[in-house]
Amino acid sequence: MKQKKDFDCVEMKWEAQRKLREQYAGIPEREARRMQWERTMADPILGPFLAKVLSKVSNPPAPHGHP
C-alpha cells in the first residue's frame, strides 16, 4: 500500500512551470527567455552561482539561450 507523500517534486515542478507560463503569457518565447536569463543573473544567490558554473564550461550558452 502506498503512503501519501507530503511533498511531490513533480507536482512542484508543474506548478512552477504553470506560474512561469502565466507570468510570461503573450510575450514571445525568445523575449521571455531573455527576461528569465536577466532575472536569474540579477538574483543575489543564483547569479553568482550561475556565473561560477559558466566560467568552468568550455562553451557556455549565449545570454538569451540561443547560439
Backbone as JSON, one array per atom type, in Angstrom:
{
  "sequence": "MKQKKDFDCVEMKWEAQRKLREQYAGIPEREARRMQWERTMADPILGPFLAKVLSKVSNPPAPHGHP",
  "N": [[0.84, -1.18, 0.0], [0.57, 2.19, -0.89], [1.9, 5.09, 0.66], [0.64, 8.35, 1.36], [2.34, 11.07, 0.04], [3.92, 13.87, 1.55], [5.27, 15.74, 0.15], [5.64, 16.41, -3.23], [7.75, 16.33, -5.78], [7.41, 16.42, -8.56], [4.87, 17.51, -8.87], [5.41, 20.01, -7.75], [7.2, 21.03, -9.66], [5.54, 21.17, -11.94], [3.73, 23.11, -11.04], [5.43, 25.32, -10.76], [6.16, 25.7, -13.45], [3.66, 26.31, -14.51], [3.15, 28.76, -13.29], [5.21, 30.29, -14.43], [4.42, 30.24, -17.13], [2.07, 31.72, -16.95], [3.1, 34.17, -16.04], [4.67, 35.01, -18.19], [2.91, 35.11, -20.28], [1.77, 35.85, -23.52], [4.11, 37.04, -24.28], [6.7, 36.91, -26.62], [8.56, 33.86, -27.08], [11.41, 33.99, -27.26], [11.95, 36.52, -26.19], [10.88, 36.17, -23.63], [12.61, 34.22, -22.62], [14.99, 35.68, -22.6], [14.35, 37.61, -20.68], [14.01, 35.95, -18.45], [16.61, 34.99, -18.19], [18.02, 37.35, -17.57], [16.78, 38.0, -15.17], [17.52, 35.82, -13.6], [20.34, 36.1, -13.55], [20.51, 38.48, -12.16], [19.74, 37.78, -9.65], [20.66, 37.54, -6.24], [21.71, 35.15, -5.24], [21.46, 33.05, -7.18], [22.63, 34.27, -9.46], [25.54, 34.75, -9.01], [26.23, 32.06, -8.58], [25.51, 30.8, -11.02], [27.18, 32.24, -12.76], [29.68, 31.36, -11.85], [29.53, 28.62, -12.42], [29.24, 28.73, -15.22], [31.67, 29.84, -15.9], [33.35, 27.74, -15.78], [32.63, 26.13, -17.82], [33.35, 25.01, -21.07], [32.08, 25.88, -23.42], [29.96, 28.05, -22.97], [26.41, 28.82, -22.79], [24.69, 31.25, -24.85], [23.7, 34.49, -23.58], [20.92, 34.86, -23.96], [19.98, 32.36, -24.39], [20.29, 31.34, -26.92], [22.29, 30.14, -29.63]],
  "CA": [[0.0, 0.0, 0.0], [1.35, 3.44, -0.97], [1.6, 6.15, 1.62], [0.51, 9.68, 0.75], [3.54, 11.88, 0.24], [3.7, 15.26, 1.95], [5.93, 16.58, -0.83], [5.72, 15.78, -4.54], [8.61, 17.23, -6.56], [6.85, 16.57, -9.9], [3.79, 18.47, -8.73], [6.02, 21.31, -7.52], [7.75, 21.46, -10.94], [4.4, 21.55, -12.78], [3.21, 24.37, -10.52], [6.39, 26.37, -11.12], [6.03, 25.93, -14.88], [2.37, 26.98, -14.73], [3.32, 30.16, -12.88], [6.03, 30.95, -15.43], [3.59, 30.43, -18.33], [1.17, 32.84, -16.66], [3.9, 35.39, -15.91], [5.19, 35.41, -19.49], [1.87, 34.93, -21.28], [1.7, 36.91, -24.51], [5.45, 37.53, -24.61], [7.37, 35.94, -27.49], [9.41, 32.94, -26.32], [12.78, 34.48, -27.2], [11.96, 37.65, -25.24], [10.64, 35.61, -22.29], [13.86, 33.57, -22.18], [15.94, 36.75, -22.3], [13.92, 38.19, -19.41], [14.3, 34.97, -17.42], [18.07, 34.97, -18.02], [18.41, 38.57, -16.85], [16.27, 37.89, -13.8], [18.36, 34.84, -12.9], [21.67, 36.67, -13.34], [20.4, 39.56, -11.18], [19.43, 37.19, -8.35], [21.88, 37.58, -5.43], [22.22, 33.8, -5.0], [21.59, 32.3, -8.43], [23.52, 34.94, -10.39], [26.94, 34.37, -8.8], [26.37, 30.61, -8.75], [25.48, 30.52, -12.45], [28.4, 32.81, -13.34], [30.79, 30.48, -11.49], [29.37, 27.39, -13.2], [29.5, 29.02, -16.62], [33.09, 30.12, -16.09], [34.04, 26.45, -15.86], [32.14, 25.43, -19.01], [34.16, 25.4, -22.21], [31.26, 26.53, -24.43], [28.76, 28.47, -22.25], [25.31, 29.27, -23.64], [24.53, 32.69, -25.05], [22.87, 35.05, -22.52], [19.48, 34.76, -24.2], [19.65, 30.97, -24.61], [20.41, 30.98, -28.34], [23.7, 30.11, -30.06]],
  "C": [[0.89, 1.25, 0.0], [0.91, 4.42, 0.11], [1.47, 7.47, 0.86], [1.75, 10.48, 1.09], [3.15, 13.3, 0.64], [4.26, 16.2, 0.89], [6.06, 15.81, -2.13], [6.51, 16.72, -5.45], [8.07, 17.43, -7.98], [5.71, 17.59, -9.88], [4.34, 19.88, -8.54], [6.57, 21.88, -8.83], [6.62, 21.92, -11.87], [3.83, 22.91, -12.34], [4.13, 25.53, -10.87], [6.29, 26.7, -12.6], [4.72, 26.67, -15.2], [2.48, 28.47, -14.4], [4.16, 30.93, -13.89], [5.23, 31.21, -16.71], [2.64, 31.61, -18.14], [1.95, 34.16, -16.66], [4.35, 35.91, -17.27], [4.17, 35.21, -20.62], [1.85, 36.13, -22.23], [3.04, 37.49, -24.92], [6.1, 36.49, -25.51], [8.4, 35.12, -26.71], [10.84, 33.46, -26.18], [12.92, 35.62, -26.19], [11.77, 37.14, -23.81], [11.91, 34.96, -21.76], [14.92, 34.61, -21.82], [15.62, 37.36, -20.93], [14.24, 37.25, -18.24], [15.8, 34.92, -17.13], [18.52, 36.18, -17.19], [17.97, 38.52, -15.4], [17.13, 36.93, -12.98], [19.73, 35.43, -12.58], [21.65, 37.8, -12.31], [20.11, 39.04, -9.77], [20.71, 37.12, -7.51], [22.48, 36.21, -5.12], [22.47, 33.07, -6.32], [22.58, 32.93, -9.41], [24.98, 34.56, -10.2], [27.19, 32.87, -8.99], [26.44, 30.25, -10.23], [26.74, 31.06, -13.14], [29.6, 31.9, -13.05], [30.73, 29.19, -12.3], [29.74, 27.63, -14.66], [30.96, 29.32, -16.88], [33.9, 28.84, -16.23], [33.63, 25.65, -17.09], [32.92, 25.94, -20.22], [33.36, 26.15, -23.28], [29.95, 26.97, -23.78], [27.67, 28.94, -23.2], [25.3, 30.79, -23.78], [23.59, 33.22, -23.97], [21.37, 34.9, -22.73], [19.08, 33.34, -24.55], [19.74, 30.51, -26.04], [21.88, 31.03, -28.73], [24.14, 31.36, -30.78]]
}
